[in-house]
Amino acid sequence: MGAGGRLGGVETTTIEVRSGTAEVVVDLTRRVAEFVDACGGDGLLHVFVPHATAGLAILETGSGSDDDLLAALRELLPADDRWRHAHGSPGHGRSHVMPALIPPYCTVPVLDGRLALGTWQSICLVDLNVDNPVRSVRLSLLRG
């Protein structure tokens, strides 16, 4: 975990995520749960990725849903030359549109020091930008 600490009633830290050089869905749940467990108590966890080309999704992983999401994004946002924002790898502009569909944040309830996710829900980084292999993710637990 990165630099963190307490800010008023908020526990906060930043984690580094290696997303690599391919389109990916990276499951962050274990790392996020470790932070929440260390904080203890109840509250709301806000997860934020401060990048213009990545997003966060809560979805089932490991059953093909993550691959289905990437396939759907390829159909909705093709990696071709249609994008006005046209620097970087081919289709880079689509990565700047994606956060309008998959936002760069999510909020999850925390009860008794545990993420209150559904049985099959995972917190995932979604990254189509093959030009940036490392991402930062800010975790902020507002105690309640």
C-alpha positions, 0 to 999 in steps of 0.5 A: 500500500502507498502513503496513507493515513487519517484525514479527519474521519477518513482513513486513506491510502493509495495502492499501485496496480500494474495493469500491463500493456493489454486491455484488462480487468484487474480484480482489486478486491483482496487488496481493498479488503486488506485496507478495510480490515486494517481500518476496522469498523463501519463506514463507506469506502470510496475507491477512485482511480485518478486517471482519465483513461481507466474506470472501476466496475463492480462485477463477477470475475472468473466466470467470463464476465470480465472477458465479456466486459472487455468484448463489449467495450471493444464493440462499443469503443473500437480501437480504430482511427475514428477518435479525434483524441488521436495520440498514443496507440491506435484507438487511444481516444476510446480510452478517454471516452470509456470513463463516461461508461465505466466511471473512475470511482465506486463506493461500497458499504463497510460493516464490521470492518468488511466490504459489504459486497454481494456473493459474486461481486468484485471491485475491478479496475478496467483499463483499455489504455495499453500505453500506461502499464501502472495505475494508482488507486485511492482508497478512502474509508469514511467512518460512519 
